[in-house]
Amino acid sequence: MKFFLRLRPFQKAQFNAGFSRGLASSADSVTNFDALERKKFVPSIESFAELKQKIYGSDKSIEKMVVRTQQLNSEKDVTMVMNRNQSTSYHCSLHLNSHLHERSAFAFIRDINDRDELIEDSKALVYGMNTPLTKKCHVQFVEIANLEHVELVNEIIWRSMTFFLSAIVKLGFRNPPEILERKAVVEDGYFYVDVGNMPGPELSPEELYRLNLFIKRDMIACNAFFQQLVIPDNIAEEYGIPTGSQICRVDNFVDLVDGPLLCRTSAFDKFIIPKSIYLGDNKMRFFGIGLPKYQPIRSLTWDIVRTNAIRRITERQD
């Protein structure tokens, strides 16, 4: 089984038509956090493919490996034969339930012994659902609604939403921006991305409406994978990448991240950009509010979340 999805092209026409502001051609590379540490490496589709080849080797040679995982609604494990350096936790989930990957926030990856049994005291690594598995292992899926690992789940949700907002801003406009910073303001219930090369003023209500329509009709509906690669320290040093970084591609947007993301863009049931502000010097800040699909809430609760976040955003600017 091989994972490399050819995504349908975004239908940007309804949003980009007649739009003369400053954001991006989706094929352009992005600069993001800790820009001073990234003197050599520029995230791009080409550098993503190059790193994938260097880390995991050619996808033309297939080597099988054993993967163990717990059956749904059972304490028993099931054994699978997967492809080393190509198969992901997402692929494993499809053998159990076609919707498991949508409900899962991440997977714990642990070592198994020569008898393909779980090594109980082995360290559990936190992997995104689309990170290739490099050796035989045990995969434990952790769902978004999981309460035992709620802090890890929330961390991944917030990271995914801020990364997704960066992709939206990068892919949603005609002219290329520079992604300067992204941040989750968890205590206030929102997140934001700052971009350069975008003249003011802030977006009008009509422009925000069109941008939010683009999110719903194109970015979420395209159901794109967040493809992630774990970068070994020696390769990170060679490429001038901060150690501990991962690189992620969603459609034609590529950037470095500091940990796992959710599986696909369709993971977000609620996602809006309520406001933008012009920071001066051709810099713009875009605010985002969102919730994942499998964190069920009533519409009234979403209205409260949205209202409170917008109020906090407004208060911060006053």
C-alpha positions in Angstrom: 0.0 0.0 0.0 1.4 3.3 -1.0 0.4 6.8 0.3 0.7 9.7 -2.1 -2.6 11.4 -2.9 -3.0 13.5 -6.0 -5.1 16.3 -4.8 -7.6 18.0 -6.9 -6.7 21.6 -7.9 -8.2 24.3 -5.7 -11.0 26.2 -7.4 -9.7 29.6 -6.4 -11.5 31.6 -9.1 -14.5 32.6 -7.0 -12.2 34.1 -4.4 -9.2 35.4 -6.4 -11.1 37.1 -9.2 -10.4 40.8 -9.3 -8.5 40.5 -6.0 -5.4 42.8 -6.2 -4.1 42.3 -2.7 -0.9 40.6 -1.7 -1.2 36.8 -1.1 0.2 33.8 -2.7 0.9 31.7 -5.5 0.6 28.3 -3.9 3.8 26.9 -5.4 6.0 29.5 -3.6 7.9 28.5 -0.5 7.2 29.7 2.9 9.3 31.1 5.7 7.8 30.7 9.2 8.9 30.4 12.9 12.5 31.2 14.0 13.4 32.6 10.6 16.9 33.5 11.8 17.6 29.8 12.4 16.6 29.0 8.8 19.4 30.6 6.8 19.9 27.6 4.5 16.6 25.8 4.3 13.5 27.0 2.4 10.4 24.9 2.7 8.9 24.1 -0.7 7.3 21.2 -2.7 10.8 20.4 -4.1 12.5 20.4 -0.7 9.8 18.3 0.8 10.3 15.7 -1.9 14.0 15.8 -1.5 13.8 15.3 2.2 11.3 12.5 1.8 13.7 10.7 -0.5 16.7 11.3 1.8 14.9 10.2 5.0 12.8 7.3 3.7 14.5 6.3 0.5 12.9 5.5 -2.9 9.2 4.5 -2.9 10.0 2.1 -5.8 11.6 -0.4 -3.5 9.1 -2.1 -1.1 10.1 -3.8 2.1 7.5 -5.5 4.3 7.3 -5.2 8.0 4.9 -6.3 10.8 2.7 -3.7 12.6 0.6 -4.6 15.6 -2.4 -2.6 16.8 -5.3 -3.1 19.1 -8.6 -4.2 17.6 -11.5 -1.8 18.1 -13.7 -2.7 21.0 -11.4 -5.5 22.0 -8.3 -6.0 24.2 -6.7 -8.3 21.5 -4.1 -7.1 19.1 -4.2 -7.6 15.3 -1.2 -8.2 13.1 -0.8 -6.4 9.8 1.9 -6.5 7.1 2.7 -3.0 6.0 5.3 -1.3 3.8 8.4 0.1 5.6 9.0 3.8 5.1 5.7 4.2 3.1 2.8 3.0 5.2 1.5 5.3 7.9 -0.8 5.1 10.9 -3.6 6.2 8.5 -3.0 3.2 6.4 -3.1 0.9 9.4 -6.4 2.5 10.5 -8.1 1.6 7.3 -7.7 -2.1 8.1 -9.7 -1.5 11.3 -12.4 1.0 10.4 -12.8 3.4 7.5 -13.5 6.3 9.8 -10.9 5.7 12.5 -8.4 8.1 10.9 -11.0 10.9 11.0 -11.6 10.4 14.7 -8.0 10.0 15.6 -5.8 12.9 16.8 -2.5 11.0 16.6 -0.9 7.6 17.3 1.5 6.2 19.9 4.2 4.2 18.2 6.1 1.7 20.4 8.6 -1.1 19.8 7.8 -4.8 19.4 10.2 -7.7 20.0 11.3 -10.5 17.8 8.1 -12.4 18.6 6.1 -9.3 17.4 5.0 -8.6 21.0 4.7 -5.2 22.5 7.7 -4.2 24.6 5.9 -2.9 27.6 8.6 -0.4 28.8 9.4 0.9 25.4 9.1 4.6 24.9 5.9 5.7 23.2 6.6 8.2 20.3 3.8 10.6 19.3 3.2 10.4 15.5 0.9 12.2 13.2 -1.5 9.9 11.2 0.4 10.6 8.0 4.0 10.1 9.2 5.7 7.1 7.6 6.5 4.1 9.9 10.2 3.2 9.6 10.3 -0.2 11.4 8.1 -2.9 12.9 6.1 -1.4 15.7 2.9 -1.3 17.8 0.4 1.5 16.8 -2.1 2.8 19.4 -4.7 5.2 18.0 -5.7 8.1 20.2 -9.0 9.7 19.3 -9.9 13.4 19.4 -12.5 12.7 22.1 -10.0 10.9 24.3 -9.9 12.2 27.8 -6.9 10.3 29.1 -4.5 12.2 26.8 -6.5 15.4 26.6 -3.5 17.8 26.9 -1.7 16.1 24.0 -4.9 16.0 21.9 -5.5 19.7 22.5 -1.9 20.6 21.7 -2.2 18.8 18.3 -5.6 20.4 17.6 -4.2 23.9 18.2 -1.1 23.3 16.2 -3.1 21.9 13.3 -5.5 24.9 13.3 -2.7 27.4 13.2 -0.9 25.5 10.4 -4.2 25.2 8.5 -4.7 29.0 8.8 -1.2 29.6 7.3 -2.1 27.3 4.4 -5.4 29.2 3.8 -3.7 32.6 3.8 -0.9 31.3 1.6 -3.2 29.6 -1.0 -6.1 32.0 -0.9 -4.8 35.1 -2.5 -3.3 36.0 -5.9 0.1 37.5 -5.0 2.7 35.7 -2.9 2.9 36.6 0.9 5.6 35.9 3.4 4.4 33.9 6.4 6.1 35.6 9.3 4.6 34.0 12.4 1.7 31.9 13.6 0.5 31.5 17.1 -2.3 29.9 19.2 -3.7 32.2 21.9 -5.3 29.3 23.7 -6.5 31.2 26.8 -8.5 33.5 24.5 -9.8 30.8 22.2 -8.2 32.0 18.9 -5.1 31.8 16.8 -3.5 34.0 14.2 -0.9 34.2 11.4 1.1 37.3 10.5 2.0 37.8 6.9 4.3 40.3 5.0 4.1 41.6 1.5 0.4 42.5 2.0 -0.6 46.2 1.8 -3.4 47.6 3.9 -6.0 48.2 4.8 -7.6 45.3 6.6 -10.0 43.0 4.7 -13.5 44.4 4.1 -16.5 42.3 5.3 -17.0 41.3 1.6 -13.4 40.1 1.3 -13.7 38.2 4.6 -16.9 36.5 3.4 -15.2 35.4 0.2 -12.2 34.1 2.1 -14.4 32.1 4.5 -16.2 30.7 1.5 -12.9 29.6 0.1 -12.1 27.8 3.4 -15.4 25.9 3.3 -15.7 25.1 -0.4 -12.1 24.5 -1.3 -9.7 24.0 1.7 -12.0 21.8 3.9 -13.9 20.2 1.0 -10.7 19.1 -0.8 -10.0 16.7 2.2 -6.3 17.1 1.7 -3.8 15.1 3.9 -1.4 16.8 6.2 1.7 14.8 5.0 4.4 14.8 7.7 8.0 13.8 7.7 10.1 13.4 10.9 13.5 14.9 10.3 16.5 13.1 12.0 18.9 15.4 13.8 21.8 14.7 11.4 19.7 15.6 8.3 18.3 18.7 10.1 21.8 19.9 10.8 22.8 19.3 7.2 19.9 21.3 5.8 20.1 24.1 8.4 16.7 23.1 10.0 16.1 23.5 13.8 16.5 20.2 15.5 13.2 18.6 16.5 11.4 20.0 13.5 9.1 18.1 11.2 8.1 19.2 7.7 4.5 19.1 6.5 2.8 19.4 3.2 -0.9 20.1 2.6 -1.6 20.5 -1.1 1.0 23.0 -2.3 1.7 24.6 1.0 4.8 23.3 2.8 6.3 24.5 6.1 8.1 23.3 9.2 6.2 22.4 12.3 7.2 21.4 15.8 5.0 18.3 16.2 2.2 16.1 14.8 -0.9 17.5 13.0 -4.3 16.0 12.5 -4.9 13.7 9.5 -6.8 15.8 6.9 -8.3 19.2 6.2 -11.8 17.8 6.6 -11.0 17.3 10.3 -12.3 20.8 10.9 -16.0 21.0 11.2 -16.0 24.7 12.3 -13.4 27.1 11.0 -13.6 30.8 10.2 -11.5 33.9 9.8 -13.5 36.5 11.7 -11.1 39.4 11.3 -7.9 40.8 9.9 -5.9 43.8 11.0 -3.3 45.8 9.2 0.0 46.0 11.2 1.7 48.5 9.1 4.8 48.1 6.8 2.9 45.8 4.5 2.1 43.4 7.3 -1.3 41.8 8.0 -2.6 39.6 10.8 -5.3 37.1 10.2 -7.3 35.7 13.1 -8.8 32.2 13.2 -11.4 30.3 15.3 -12.0 26.6 14.8 -13.1 23.3 16.3 -12.5 19.7 15.0 -15.3 17.6 13.6 -15.1 14.8 16.2 -15.2 17.1 19.2 -19.0 17.2 19.2 -20.7 20.3 20.4 -24.1 21.9 20.0 -24.4 24.8 17.7 -25.2 27.0 20.7 -21.8 26.1 22.2 -20.0 27.0 18.9 -21.8 30.3 18.9 -20.5 31.0 22.5 -17.0 29.9 21.5 -17.0 32.2 18.4 -18.6 35.2 20.2 -16.1 35.0 23.1 -13.1 34.6 20.8 -14.2 37.6 18.6 -14.7 39.7 21.8 -11.2 38.8 23.0 -9.7 39.6 19.6 -11.4 43.0 19.6 -10.4 43.8 23.2 -6.7 43.0 22.3 -6.8 45.6 19.6 -8.3 48.4 21.7 
